[in-house]
Amino acid sequence: MLIENKKLKSLFILISFLLIPLVAIICLGIGRYSLSPLQILQSFADSILGNSGDTVAKTVIFKVRLPRILLALAAGAGLACSGTAFQGLFSNPLATPDTLGVASGSSFGAVLAMMFHWNLLGIQALALCFGLISCFLTYQISRIKGKSSIIMIILSGMVISSLFQALVSIVKYMADPEDELPSITYWLMGSMSTVTYKSLLFGVPFIFIGLCIIWALKWRLNILSLNEDEAKSMGMNIKILRLFIIIASSLITASVISMCGQVGWVGLLIPHIARMLLGSNNKSVVPLSISFGAIFMVIIDTFARSASSAEIPISILTAIIGAPVFISLLRKTGGVWA
């Protein structure tokens, strides 16, 4: 279903953003200790007004579930936006947030810190650093005589991604199989169980900065689908524009990976759903991807922590849900996106 009317598009995007707090409140109440939306709103009111209220409900909401909901919102919005930006930048519908090897670099930084038994913030900091290092290496390798082409950036990203994946395998091989290896393996599958307000305070600002940059440049992403000469004739500095998009997307991806491990499919699936609904104009696709990504990740994380007694890794759920939905989209569109 393609919405072509501009007013309907704007209304649809507005409704999708209004759904975010509604979905978040509903998901806050789902779990072993169930809470109604009224109880949740009452707990928020009690906290603001300084009333004692239901202490158990407040503990469950503010110490257990709310940090996870906030991370899920930030991670989903960030990965979906990053995927949209890369698909527009590379004019490739299969581009993902890990196209430049950022996720692999961040994963290596995290498992290295875990092997040395660093605390959560140390793991997060090293993952973020190696994610940005991998992006820098990709960009430097792609440059020939001071210039870099899209194909060189993509190929360099594949090489750097493979290199860091190999380094992750080496760390796993060297890790203690009884103590370090299980925690590394579980972290790589993606989980939001270890999130704290402190880690959110460290990682979310980077996601927010990246989102703001891509949001500000969203209409310029359409120009990148043109050939370089046409884009230059419109007065655009393609080199600077690409650099800004790459930095912003890599900042988002590295921050997300540093907080919750590897999460696949979000950056590939959500932008395609947004394009199927609103067409190829990134001015509309970017906002819808952000809202849909946030909602999708909150629902996935809620299911991960409440579906069984043991928490299900997020990447397993995103793959189980994402693959069939993506196949369905392919069959409906024939692989041709509006």
C-alpha positions as CSV (number, residue, x, y, z in Angstrom):
1,M,0.0,0.0,0.0
2,L,1.6,3.2,-1.2
3,I,0.4,6.5,0.3
4,E,0.8,9.2,-2.3
5,N,-1.1,12.2,-0.9
6,K,1.3,14.6,0.9
7,K,-1.1,15.5,3.7
8,L,-1.9,11.8,4.3
9,K,1.9,11.1,4.5
10,S,2.4,13.8,7.1
11,L,-0.6,12.5,9.1
12,F,0.7,8.9,8.9
13,I,4.1,10.0,10.2
14,L,2.6,12.0,13.0
15,I,0.4,9.1,14.1
16,S,3.4,6.8,14.0
17,F,5.3,9.1,16.4
18,L,2.2,9.4,18.7
19,L,2.1,5.6,18.9
20,I,5.6,5.5,20.5
21,P,4.6,6.6,24.0
22,L,1.5,4.4,23.8
23,V,3.4,1.3,22.9
24,A,6.1,2.1,25.5
25,I,3.4,2.4,28.3
26,I,1.8,-0.9,27.3
27,C,5.1,-2.7,27.2
28,L,6.1,-1.3,30.6
29,G,3.2,-3.2,32.0
30,I,4.0,-6.6,30.3
31,G,6.1,-9.1,32.2
32,R,5.9,-11.5,35.2
33,Y,4.6,-8.6,37.3
34,S,1.8,-7.3,35.2
35,L,0.8,-3.6,35.5
36,S,-2.1,-1.8,33.9
37,P,-1.6,1.5,32.0
38,L,-3.4,3.2,34.9
39,Q,-1.0,1.8,37.4
40,I,2.0,2.9,35.3
41,L,0.7,6.4,34.9
42,Q,-0.1,6.5,38.7
43,S,3.5,5.4,39.4
44,F,4.9,8.2,37.2
45,A,2.6,10.7,38.9
46,D,3.7,9.5,42.4
47,S,7.4,9.8,41.4
48,I,6.9,13.4,40.1
49,L,4.8,14.5,43.1
50,G,7.0,12.7,45.6
51,N,4.3,10.4,46.9
52,S,5.2,6.9,48.2
53,G,2.6,5.0,46.2
54,D,3.1,1.4,45.2
55,T,6.8,0.8,45.9
56,V,6.9,-2.6,44.1
57,A,5.4,-1.2,41.0
58,K,7.8,1.8,41.0
59,T,10.8,-0.6,41.5
60,V,9.7,-2.8,38.6
61,I,9.0,0.2,36.3
62,F,11.9,2.6,37.1
63,K,14.7,0.1,38.0
64,V,14.0,-2.8,35.7
65,R,11.8,-2.0,32.7
66,L,12.1,1.7,32.0
67,P,15.9,1.6,31.2
68,R,15.3,-1.2,28.8
69,I,12.4,0.6,27.1
70,L,14.5,3.7,26.7
71,L,17.4,1.7,25.2
72,A,15.0,-0.2,22.9
73,L,13.5,3.1,21.6
74,A,17.0,4.7,21.0
75,A,18.4,1.5,19.5
76,G,15.5,0.8,17.2
77,A,15.2,4.4,16.0
78,G,19.0,4.7,15.5
79,L,19.5,1.4,13.6
80,A,16.5,2.0,11.3
81,C,17.6,5.6,10.6
82,S,21.2,4.4,10.0
83,G,20.0,1.7,7.6
84,T,17.8,4.2,5.7
85,A,20.8,6.6,5.4
86,F,23.2,4.0,4.1
87,Q,20.6,2.7,1.6
88,G,20.2,6.2,0.3
89,L,23.9,7.0,0.3
90,F,24.9,3.8,-1.5
91,S,21.8,3.6,-3.7
92,N,21.6,0.0,-2.5
93,P,18.5,-1.5,-1.0
94,L,20.6,-4.2,0.8
95,A,22.8,-1.7,2.6
96,T,22.7,-2.1,6.4
97,P,24.2,-0.2,9.4
98,D,27.1,-2.7,9.3
99,T,28.0,-1.9,5.6
100,L,31.2,-0.2,6.8
101,G,32.2,-2.8,9.3
102,V,31.2,-0.6,12.3
103,A,29.2,-3.4,14.1
104,S,32.1,-5.9,13.7
105,G,34.6,-3.3,15.1
106,S,32.3,-2.4,18.0
107,S,31.9,-6.2,18.8
108,F,35.6,-6.7,18.8
109,G,36.1,-3.8,21.3
110,A,33.3,-5.1,23.5
111,V,34.6,-8.8,23.6
112,L,38.2,-7.5,24.2
113,A,37.0,-5.5,27.2
114,M,35.0,-8.5,28.5
115,M,38.0,-10.7,28.2
116,F,39.9,-8.3,30.5
117,H,37.0,-8.1,32.9
118,W,36.3,-4.4,32.4
119,N,33.1,-3.0,33.9
120,L,30.0,-2.2,31.8
121,L,31.0,1.4,31.0
122,G,34.5,0.2,30.1
123,I,33.0,-2.3,27.7
124,Q,30.8,0.4,26.2
125,A,33.6,2.8,25.8
126,L,36.0,0.4,24.1
127,A,33.2,-0.9,21.8
128,L,32.4,2.7,20.8
129,C,36.1,3.5,20.1
130,F,36.7,0.4,18.0
131,G,33.4,1.0,16.1
132,L,34.6,4.5,15.1
133,I,38.1,3.1,14.3
134,S,36.7,0.6,11.9
135,C,34.8,3.4,10.2
136,F,37.9,5.5,9.9
137,L,39.9,2.5,8.5
138,T,37.2,1.8,5.9
139,Y,37.2,5.4,4.7
140,Q,41.0,5.6,4.6
141,I,41.4,2.4,2.7
142,S,38.7,3.5,0.2
143,R,40.7,6.6,-0.7
144,I,42.8,6.5,-3.9
145,K,44.7,9.6,-4.9
146,G,42.7,11.6,-2.3
147,K,39.3,10.4,-3.7
148,S,36.9,7.6,-2.7
149,S,34.1,6.1,-4.7
150,I,30.9,4.3,-3.4
151,I,32.1,0.9,-4.7
152,M,35.5,1.4,-3.0
153,I,33.8,2.3,0.3
154,I,31.5,-0.7,0.2
155,L,34.4,-3.1,-0.7
156,S,36.6,-1.6,2.0
157,G,33.8,-2.0,4.5
158,M,33.5,-5.7,3.7
159,V,37.2,-6.2,4.2
160,I,37.3,-4.4,7.5
161,S,34.2,-6.2,8.7
162,S,35.8,-9.6,7.9
163,L,39.0,-8.5,9.6
164,F,37.2,-7.6,12.9
165,Q,35.0,-10.7,12.7
166,A,38.2,-12.8,12.6
167,L,39.6,-10.8,15.6
168,V,36.4,-11.5,17.5
169,S,36.8,-15.2,16.7
170,I,40.4,-15.1,18.0
171,V,39.3,-13.5,21.3
172,K,36.5,-16.2,21.7
173,Y,39.1,-18.9,21.0
174,M,41.4,-17.4,23.7
175,A,38.6,-16.8,26.3
176,D,38.1,-19.0,29.3
177,P,35.4,-21.5,28.2
178,E,33.8,-21.6,31.7
179,D,33.7,-18.0,32.6
180,E,34.4,-15.5,29.7
181,L,33.2,-17.4,26.6
182,P,29.5,-17.8,27.7
183,S,29.2,-14.1,28.5
184,I,30.9,-13.1,25.3
185,T,28.7,-15.4,23.2
186,Y,25.5,-14.2,24.9
187,W,26.5,-10.6,24.5
188,L,27.1,-11.0,20.8
189,M,23.6,-12.3,20.4
190,G,22.2,-9.0,21.6
191,S,20.6,-8.3,25.0
192,M,19.3,-5.2,26.9
193,S,19.4,-6.9,30.3
194,T,22.5,-5.2,31.5
195,V,21.4,-1.6,30.7
196,T,21.6,1.1,33.4
197,Y,20.8,4.8,33.5
198,K,24.5,5.4,33.6
199,S,25.2,3.5,30.4
200,L,22.2,5.2,28.7
201,L,23.7,8.6,29.7
202,F,27.0,7.6,28.0
203,G,25.6,6.1,24.8
204,V,22.2,7.7,24.0
205,P,23.7,11.2,23.3
206,F,25.8,9.8,20.5
207,I,22.7,8.2,18.9
208,F,20.8,11.4,19.3
209,I,23.6,13.4,17.6
210,G,23.6,11.0,14.7
211,L,19.8,11.1,14.4
212,C,19.8,14.9,14.3
213,I,22.5,15.0,11.6
214,I,20.6,12.5,9.4
215,W,17.3,14.3,10.0
216,A,18.8,17.6,9.0
217,L,20.2,16.1,5.8
218,K,17.3,13.8,5.0
219,W,16.2,15.7,1.9
220,R,19.8,15.7,0.6
221,L,19.8,11.9,0.6
222,N,17.6,12.1,-2.5
223,I,20.3,13.9,-4.4
224,L,22.8,11.1,-3.7
225,S,20.7,8.8,-5.8
226,L,21.6,11.0,-8.8
227,N,25.0,10.6,-10.6
228,E,27.8,12.7,-9.3
229,D,27.8,15.3,-12.1
230,E,24.1,16.0,-11.7
231,A,24.5,16.3,-7.9
232,K,27.4,18.7,-8.3
233,S,25.4,20.8,-10.8
234,M,22.8,21.3,-8.0
235,G,25.5,22.9,-5.9
236,M,26.0,20.0,-3.5
237,N,29.4,19.1,-2.1
238,I,29.0,15.3,-2.4
239,K,32.3,14.5,-0.6
240,I,31.3,16.5,2.5
241,L,27.7,15.2,2.4
242,R,28.8,11.5,2.2
243,L,31.3,12.1,5.1
244,F,28.6,13.6,7.3
245,I,26.1,10.7,6.6
246,I,28.8,8.1,7.2
247,I,30.0,9.7,10.5
248,A,26.4,10.1,11.7
249,S,25.4,6.5,10.8
250,S,28.5,5.0,12.2
251,L,28.2,7.0,15.5
252,I,24.6,5.6,15.9
253,T,25.6,2.0,15.0
254,A,28.7,2.0,17.3
255,S,26.7,3.4,20.2
256,V,23.9,0.9,19.8
257,I,26.2,-2.1,19.5
258,S,28.2,-0.9,22.5
259,M,25.1,-0.9,24.7
260,C,23.2,-4.0,23.7
261,G,25.4,-6.1,21.4
262,Q,24.7,-7.1,17.8
263,V,21.1,-6.6,16.6
264,G,20.4,-7.5,13.0
265,W,17.6,-6.9,10.5
266,V,16.2,-3.7,12.0
267,G,18.4,-1.5,9.7
268,L,17.4,-3.6,6.7
269,L,13.7,-4.4,7.3
270,I,12.3,-1.1,8.7
271,P,13.5,1.2,5.9
272,H,11.9,-1.2,3.3
273,I,8.6,-1.1,5.1
274,A,8.7,2.7,5.2
275,R,9.5,2.9,1.5
276,M,6.7,0.5,0.7
277,L,4.3,2.8,2.5
278,L,5.6,6.3,1.6
279,G,7.7,5.8,-1.6
280,S,11.3,6.6,-2.1
281,N,11.4,10.2,-0.9
282,N,13.8,10.1,2.1
283,K,12.3,13.3,3.5
284,S,9.3,11.0,4.5
285,V,11.1,7.7,4.8
286,V,13.7,8.9,7.4
287,P,11.0,10.0,10.0
288,L,8.8,7.0,9.5
289,S,11.9,4.6,9.8
290,I,12.8,6.3,13.1
291,S,9.3,5.9,14.6
292,F,8.7,2.3,13.2
293,G,12.2,1.3,14.3
294,A,11.6,2.5,17.9
295,I,8.2,0.7,18.1
296,F,9.5,-2.5,16.5
297,M,12.5,-2.7,18.9
298,V,10.4,-2.0,22.1
299,I,8.0,-4.8,21.1
300,I,10.9,-7.2,20.3
301,D,12.6,-6.5,23.6
302,T,9.3,-6.9,25.6
303,F,8.8,-10.3,23.9
304,A,12.4,-11.3,24.6
305,R,12.1,-10.7,28.4
306,S,8.6,-12.0,28.9
307,A,8.0,-14.9,26.4
308,S,9.8,-17.5,28.6
309,S,11.5,-17.9,32.0
310,A,14.9,-17.4,30.3
311,E,15.5,-14.3,28.3
312,I,15.7,-14.8,24.5
313,P,18.5,-13.0,22.7
314,I,17.3,-10.1,20.6
315,S,19.1,-11.0,17.4
316,I,17.4,-14.4,17.3
317,L,13.9,-12.8,17.5
318,T,14.7,-10.1,14.9
319,A,15.9,-12.7,12.5
320,I,12.9,-15.0,13.1
321,I,10.5,-12.2,12.6
322,G,12.5,-10.1,10.1
323,A,13.3,-12.9,7.5
324,P,9.7,-14.0,6.8
325,V,8.4,-10.4,6.7
326,F,11.2,-9.4,4.3
327,I,10.5,-12.4,2.1
328,S,6.8,-11.4,2.1
329,L,7.8,-7.8,1.1
330,L,10.0,-9.1,-1.7
331,R,7.2,-11.3,-3.1
332,K,4.7,-8.4,-3.0
333,T,7.0,-5.8,-4.6
334,G,9.0,-8.2,-6.9
335,G,12.2,-6.6,-5.5
336,V,11.3,-3.2,-7.0
337,W,10.9,-0.5,-4.4
338,A,8.9,2.7,-5.0
